[in-house]
């Protein structure tokens, strides 16, 4: 099996259910399977989603680097994908994972740890 997400094609029956943006991307909300904590948000195209479904490795498309990003390939903070669901409109993907190490590129557990704008009231 290839390690190149660009070589993977999404099943047309799945692709037809998705609504991609003008750049051909769909947001992916990544959630911890055990705690249900939202870990990160990333983007997927059809190849990243196809690769994720085939390998169970969290794979995304980096807009800033213009390349595929297999979570943990360089950091060791891998995501074992346990499930993938579509929202009711087909324009967002929910990816549930067993996360090893931090999910955020900063090393934090989640991408939502550092800048809370409103917390629970006392």
MOZI-V327729 format. One record per residue. N is the residue number from 1. PHI is phi in degrees with one decimal (999 if undefined). BURIAL is 1 if it has 16 or more other ideal C-beta (glycine too) atoms within 10 Angstrom, else 0. Layout:
n: [N N]
phi: [PHI PHI]
burial: [BURIAL BURIAL]
//
This chain:
n: [1 2 3 4 5 6 7 8 9 10 11 12 13 14 15 16 17 18 19 20 21 22 23 24 25 26 27 28 29 30 31 32 33 34 35 36 37 38 39 40 41 42 43 44 45 46 47 48 49 50 51 52 53 54 55 56 57 58 59 60 61 62 63 64 65 66 67 68 69 70 71 72 73 74 75 76 77 78 79 80 81 82 83 84 85 86 87 88 89 90 91 92 93 94 95 96 97 98 99 100 101 102 103 104 105 106 107 108 109 110 111 112 113 114 115 116 117 118 119 120 121 122]
phi: [999 -71.0 -98.0 -106.0 -56.5 -63.3 -85.8 -99.0 -112.4 -77.9 -54.7 -56.3 -64.9 -80.1 -55.5 -68.3 -91.9 -103.0 -115.7 -86.9 -76.8 -62.5 -89.0 80.0 -118.5 -133.4 -69.2 -121.5 -89.9 -108.5 -126.5 -69.9 -62.1 -77.4 -100.3 66.8 -70.5 -76.1 -93.9 -166.9 -126.6 -142.6 -113.4 -129.3 -109.8 -62.8 -70.6 -62.6 -67.5 -61.1 -64.8 -60.2 -65.0 -77.4 -110.3 61.8 -111.3 -58.8 -131.9 -134.9 -112.5 -86.9 -68.8 -70.8 -96.7 54.8 -158.3 -76.9 -135.1 -90.7 -56.4 93.7 -59.7 -103.4 -88.6 85.1 -88.3 -78.2 -119.6 -90.2 -75.2 -105.1 -168.6 -138.2 -131.7 -101.3 -77.6 -63.2 -96.6 73.7 -113.6 -149.4 -110.9 -105.9 -113.4 -99.2 -141.8 -93.3 -93.2 -104.2 73.7 -72.9 -87.1 -80.7 -64.6 -81.4 100.6 -66.0 -57.1 -127.9 -80.5 -114.1 -81.9 -91.5 -138.0 -79.8 -90.5 -151.5 -107.8 -62.8 -79.8 -75.8]
burial: [0 0 0 0 1 0 0 1 0 1 0 0 0 0 0 0 0 1 0 1 0 0 0 0 1 1 0 1 1 1 1 1 1 0 0 0 0 0 1 1 0 1 1 1 1 1 1 1 1 1 1 1 0 0 1 1 1 1 1 1 1 0 0 0 0 0 0 1 1 1 1 1 0 0 0 0 1 1 1 1 1 0 0 1 0 0 0 0 0 0 0 1 1 0 1 1 1 0 1 0 0 1 1 1 0 0 0 0 1 1 1 0 0 0 0 0 0 0 0 0 0 0]
//
